[in-house]
Amino acid sequence: MDSKNDIELQIRSPHSMSTPGLTRRSGTSPSNDDEVLIRLGKRPLLNRSFGFMSILGLSCSALCSWEGILVTSVPSFLTGGPAAVIWSLVVGWIGITSVYMVMAELSSIAPTAGGQYHWVAMMAPKSCSNFLTYLTAWLTTLAWQAMAITTSYLITTTLQGIVVLARPSYIPLPWHTLLIMWAATSLAVLINSTTGRFLARLEGLILILHLVGFFGILVPLVYFSPHNDPSVVFTNFFDNGGWGSQGLTFFVGLPSIASTLIGADCAVHMSEEIQSAATVVPQAMLYTIFINGSLSFAMAIALMFCITDIDAAVAAAETMFYPFLEVFQSGVNSTTGAVVMASVVLILAAASSVGVYAAASRMLWSFARDNGLPFSRHLVKLTKGSSLPIYAVFCTMGITSLISLIVLGSAVALSALLSLIVAALYSSYLLVCGLFLWRRCTGGFQDAEDAGDQQEGIVWGPWKLPEPFGILNNIFACLYSAVLLFWSFWPQTIAPTPETFNWSILIYGAVVLFSVIWYILRARHYFKGPIKEI
């Protein structure tokens, strides 16, 4: 490949006047993934082992939507009622689809592991580009690390809940929780330490399990359980949070339901290991949100129909961690049957951790590649032959292992730390969607055939929404992201206790404040956005 003759690299330096874009000589287009990455200034280092089905399996399992709605629906159900759960999920599904359409367009333009922060560097004004890039990178990196920890914690508490369901005399102790979390983390890391080809094949199998497991839970639950009246499920709102308004209670519970559908951008962070990434990544994200949104909506309806004893479900949250375990038991009227059903959820949650740890480690590796993290020169190292970011994988394991020690003191403190996920990810979504809207409205993008020798800017990728639908969708994505970010800081009740308080405002504020101070004191001297490697 003669890159000097075919491709013109334009990556922002601290003194450049243009965005780090994708400028292409007239009449040519990238013939392969490596050329696309080279145009972005990055060396192709990772093996491209993932095709469409394997990355679809990874993103569907990492999203863990129908399994997750069994857990995330609880706060909204207890405060807003069954109708609040159903319609919150509908709003969240529509909103996150809009956001992922925007991200699909951007991933087609620049399919890199950095994702959001690389796009911010492309689109932000020169005066604040480095700072916004740094802040976005920190928020996205920490959000994915928190997601990895959360996945291990959910696996652990689900397992302990199953044991309590089978043997009510069992009392979960903090050190039990810690050791099981470490075991769950080790399993995910062990699989992520194999070759990329093995991981890709495994994710294809997990996709099948994800779909089969859904019907394995839904059919017996719906068939054997007593049912609520449809009017109860679809129209019964109430205000148990004390807000004085059913509408306010609805919005307070919206972020917890919407969190079920975040995480499909894991395909973005794996994009440098995907074949035909500029088209496959957008397709995988949108297929993921369609499949998982459909499954989670069906499971939410089934769950709301089958929760006939609310008091028993609430009591189960105190003893078995999650009310759905009691719903399974009362529904099929068999402890053994409930254990089998819950074990399916447990296995699929463990499978989801593989994809989550993969995406978290690639995000960490990408940020280190651009010299944004301590010990960056070590974190970027790859294994010989398989080209896996093994140091980033083990660093993610180390972070999970250390943070999980908090559970020895207080599970509430650990939950407070993990509340960072929704606010951090939606901050990155909002910033990306806002900058994208600004650029597309001011003519910051060019079609491939219009990009000549002397033109500067960002060239559209092969996946693009037609106008004016693209701009309208972009506006809606910005509004939805702003709404979710705002309500993500609210507690479920008007008079919360330390256990029920929403600590995300404190954790989020601390992260942002630290990032700003550190950038002013140190990072602005060495972090210059995505580094031009070629």
N, C-alpha and C positions, 0 to 999 in steps of 0.2 A: 504494500500500500504506500503510495507516494503522497503523504499527508501534506507536504508543502504545496503540491500542485492542486490537490483536490479539496483541502479543508483549510479554512482560515480560523485560527483560534482567537477568541476574544474573551478573556477572563479579566475581571476587574482587579486592578492593582489599587493601592491606596490613593493614587493620584490620577486614576483614569477618569475620563469624562463620561463614559458610557457604562451601561450595565453589562455584567458578565454574560454575554448572550450567546446566541447560537447563530452565527452569521455564516452563510453558505454561498459558495460561488454559484453563479447562475447556471442552471441546467443540470446541477448535480444534487444528489441526495445520499444520505448515509446508506451504505450497502449492508452494514452489519452493526451489531451492538457495540463493538469496539470503536468504530468510527464515531458513533454518537457520544460515547464516553470521552473520547479524545477531544471532541469539539468542546466538551465541558471542562477540559483541562485536566482530566483525571486519567491515570494509567489503568488499563484493564488488568486487575490483579487476581480477582476471584474467578473460580471456575463456574461457568454457567450450566448448572445441572438441572435447573427447574424449567419445566414447560408449563403450559396453561393449567392442566389438571392438577399437577403437583403443587403449584403455588395457590391454586384455588383451594386445595385441601388444607394447606397451611393457614391461609387466611380465614377460611370457614371455621377450622378448629380453634384457632387463636381467638376468634371473636366469641366462640362458645355461647351463642346467643340463647338458644332454647334452654340450655342447661342453666345459663346465668339468670334468666327471667324467674326461675324458681327461687332465687335468692334476692335479686334486686327488687322484685315486686313487693316484698314484705313491708318496707316503710310506707310506700304509697298506699298499699291496701289498708294498713292499720289506721292511717290518718285520713285518707280520702275516699276509701271504699273501692269495691270491685270495678265500678265504672271508671274511676280515676286511673286505675291500672291500664284498662283497655285503651282508653282514649289518649292517655299519655304515651303509650307505645305507638299509636297511630301517628301522633304529632312528631314523636322522636324519629320514627322510621322515615317519614316524609322529609324532615329537616336534615337528618344525617345523609340521606340519599343526595340531597342538593349539595351538601358540603363535599361529598365524595365525587360528585360530578366535576366540581371545580378542581379537586385534587387529581382526578383522572386526566383532565386537560393538562395540568402542570406536569404530571408524571410522564405524559407523552412528550412534552417539550424537553424535560430534563430528568430522565430516569436514573437517579443516583441514590445511594444509600442514605445520604444526608437528608433527603426529603425536604421537609418544611424549611429548615434553615438555609439550605442551598437555594431554594426558590426565593426566600426573602432577600438573600444577597443579590439575586438576579434582578429583583424588581424594586427594591427600596431606593429612595433618593441617596445620592452620594454622601450627603451631610450626616446621615444617621444609619447608613447601611451596616457598617461593622458592628455598631452597638445592637441594633435590632437583630442582626444575624446571631450574635453571641447570646443574647437573651433567649431567642427562639430555640437555639441549640441546647441551651441548659434546660429549659422547660421541657423540651421533647425528650431529651436524654433521661432526665430524672423521672418523667412520667412513665417511660417504658421500664425503668428500673423498679419503680413502685408497682407497676403492673406485674412484673415478674414476681415480686414479693407477695403481692395480693393473690396471685394464682396459687403459689405454694401454700399460703394460709388457708385459702378456700378448700384446697385438696385435703389439707390436714383436718380442718374442722368438719368437713363432710365425712371423712373416715371416722373421726371420733363420734360424730352423731350416729353413724351406722352402728358402731359398737354399742352405744347407749341404747339404741333401738332394739338390738338383739339381746343385750344384757343390761337391763336397767340399773343394776347394782354398780356398774362401772362409773367412776368419777374421773373425768379428764383433768389431769394436773398440768400446770404450765410446762414442766419439763418434758411431759409426753408430747405436748404441742410442738415444742422446740425440736425435739429429735425427729418427729415425723416431718416437720417442715424441711429439715436438713436432708432427710431421705428423699423427699419429693424433688427438692432442688438437685440433688445428686443424680437422680434418674434423668431429669431434663438435660442436665449438662453432659451426662454420659452419652446420650443419644446425639446431642449437638457436637460432640467431639469426634463423631464418625465422619465418613466422607460425605460430601454434599450430595453425591449420587444416591447413597443409602437414605439420606434424609428426604430427598425428593420422592423416592419410591415409597417410603414410610408414610409421607403425607398423603399420597394418593390412596393408600389403604385407610388412613384415618378419616378421609372424606367419606368413604363408604360406611365406616362405623358411625360417623356423625349422623348420617341420614337414617341408617337402619336403627340405631339406638333411639332416635326420635320416635319412630313408630312403635318400638318396643316399650316405650314408656306411655305414649299417648293412648294406644289402643286399650290396654288393661285398665288404665286410669279412668277413661271415659266409660268403658263398658261396665265396670263393676261398681263405680262410685255412685252414691245418690247425688242428684243434681239440684242446683238452685234454679229458680225461675229465670227465664231470659231477661225479664224486666229488672231483676236484681243485678244481673251481671252488666247490663249495658246502660242502665239509667240510674243506678243507686249510688249517688254521691253523698258523702257526709263530711263533717268538719270535726274530726277528733283531735286536731292539732291546736284547737282553740284560737284560730286566726279570725274567726267571725265572718268568714266568707268561704264558700265552697270553691270559688274561682281562685282565691289566693292559695288555698290548700292544694289545689290542682297544680299550680305552678311550683309550689315548694317541693312537691313530690316528683315533678317532671325530670329533674337531673338524674335521680336514682334509677328511673326506668330507662332513660335515654342512655345511661352508661352501659346498658346491655349491648348496644350496637356500636360502640366505639372500638377501634382496634383494627379495622380492615386496612388501615394504612401500613400494616406490617408488610404488605406486599411491596410498598414503596421502599422500605428499608432493606428489602431483599432483592431489589431490582438489578443490582450488579451481578446477581447470580441467576438471572432469568433470561432465557432465550427470547429474542424479539421483544425486549422489555418495553419499548415505546408503544406497543399495541397490547401486549399481554397484561401488563400491570393495570392499565385502565379497565380492561375487560374483567380481570380478576376481582378488582375492588367492587365493581358494580354488580357482577354476578354474586359476589359474597354478600353484599348488602341486600340483594333481592332474595337469595336463598335463606339466609339467616333471619332476615326480617319476617319472611313468611312463616318459618318454623317457630320463631319466638312468638309471633302473633297467635298462631294456632295453639301453642302451649299455654300462653297467658289466658286465652279464652277457656281452655280445658280446666286450668287450675282454678279460675274464678267460679266456674260451674261446680267444681268438686269441693270447694271449701264450704262445707255446710255447718261446721262447728267452729266458729271463730275463736271462742274461748280456749278450746283444746289446741288450736293452732298457735295461739299466742303463748300458751303454757309450754308448748313444745320448743319454742325459741329459747326458753330458759334452760331446758334440760338437754335438748338435742341440737342446739345451735340454729336449726332451720326448720320452719313450720312444714315445709313440703314433705319431710320425713313422716310426720304425723298424718298428713293428707294421704300419702301413699298407704300407710298402715290402715287407716280407717276406710280408705277407698276399696282396697282389695280384701280387707278383713282378714289379713294374714301377715304376721310378722315376717315370716320367711319370704313371702312374695314382695313385701315392702323392701326387705334387705336386698333382694335380687335387683329390683328396680333402681334402688338408690346406688347399688354397685355399678350399674350401667352409667349413671351420672358421674360417679367417681372415676371410672376408667376414662371417660371422655374428658373430664376435667384434667386428668393427668396427661392425656394426649395433647390437650390445648397448651399445656405448659411448654411443650417442645417448641411450638411455633412462637410463643411469647418470648422465650429465652433466646431463640434465634434472632428475632427482630430487635430485641433489646441489646443484644451483643453487637449486631451490625450497626445500630445507631451509635453505640458507644465507640465502635471502631472508626466510624466515619468522622465523628467529632474529634477523636484523637488524631486522625489523619490530617486534619486541618489545624493541628496544634492548639486545640481548645481545652485540653484536659491535662492535669498533672500526670507525669509519667507517660506522656503521649508516645514517645519513641519506643516504649515497650508494648503499649497496647495495640500498636499498628502491626506488630509482627504476625506473620502468617506461617502456617505449617508448610513444610516442603511437600510437594506432590499434590496434596489435597487442597492447598491454599485456603485453609480455614483460619479465621481470626481467633485462634485458640486462646490467646491472652485476654481478649475482650470477653470471650465466653467464660473463662475462669474468674475474671474480674467481676462479672455479673453474679457468678456464684458466690464470690466472697462478700459482695455487698448484701446479697440476700441473707447469707449466713450471719453477718454481723448485725444487720438491722433486726433480724428475727429474735435476737437476744432480748429485745425489748419486751417480748411476750412473757418473759420470766417475771417482769415487774408488773405489767399491766397490758392486757389485751386492748383496752381502750386507747392507750397511748399509741400502740401499733396501728389501730384503725385510724387514729387522727393523722398519723404520718401518711398513710396510704390514701387519705382523702384528697391528696394532691392531684390524683390522676385526671379527674374530669376537668378541673379548673385549668391545669397545665396544658392538656391536649386542646381544649377549646380555645385557650389563648393563642396557641399556635395556629389553629384553624382560622380564627378570626383575623389574625394578622395577615396570613397568607391570602385569604379571600378578599380582604380589604385592599391589599396591594395589587392583587390580580385585577380587581375591578377598576382601580385607578389606571393601571397600565393599559387595559383593553379599551377604556373610554378615552384615553389620550393618544391612541395610535401607537402603543409601545410594542406591538407585535406585527410580524410580517408573515405573509404566506411564503412557502418555500420557493415557489416559482418567481416571486417578486424580489427575493433577496439578491441583490447584485453585488459586484465587487466592492463598491464604496459604501454600501449601506450598513448601518449599525443597528442593532436591536436584537430582539428575541424572535426566533422563527417558530411558528406553530408546528406542533408535532402532528403525527398522522391521525390522532384522535382529538376531535374538536367538535363542540356543540355549535350548531348553526345559529346565526344571529336572526332575530333579536333574542331568541331563547337563551343563548349563552349569557347575555348581560342580565336578563331577568332572573335566571337561575342564580347568577353570581350575587345579585342584590339580595335575593331571598336567603342564600347561604350566609351572607354577612349578618342579616337580621337574626336568623336562627342562632348562629354562634354567639351573638351578643346576648340574646335572651338566656341561653343555657349558661353562659358564663356568669351572668348576673344572679340567676337563681341557684347556682351551684353552691353559693356561700350561705344560703339560708338553712337554719335548723328545721327539723320536721315539725316541731311543736313550738308554741309561743313562749313556753316556760321550760326550756331544756335543762336536763341534769348534765353533769360532766360526762355521763355515759352516752347521752343522746345529743349532746351539742355537736354542731358541725364545725370541726376544727380546721376545715380546709382554708378558711380565710387567714388563719394564723400561719399555717404551714406555707401556703402560697405566698403570703406577704413576706415571710422570712426568706424564701427562696429568691423572690424578685429583688428584695432589698440587698441580699448578699451578692447576687449577680451584678447589680448596679455598682455597689461599692467596690467589688473585686475588679470590675471592668475599669472603673476610674483609677484605681490604685495600681493595678498590674496589667490586666488583660489587654487594655488598649495599646500597650507597647509591643505586644507580640502577636495578638490575634488580628488578622487582616481579612477575615472571611475565608471562603473556600480557596485553598492554595492551588495555584497553577503548577501542576506537576510536569506538564509537557509543553 
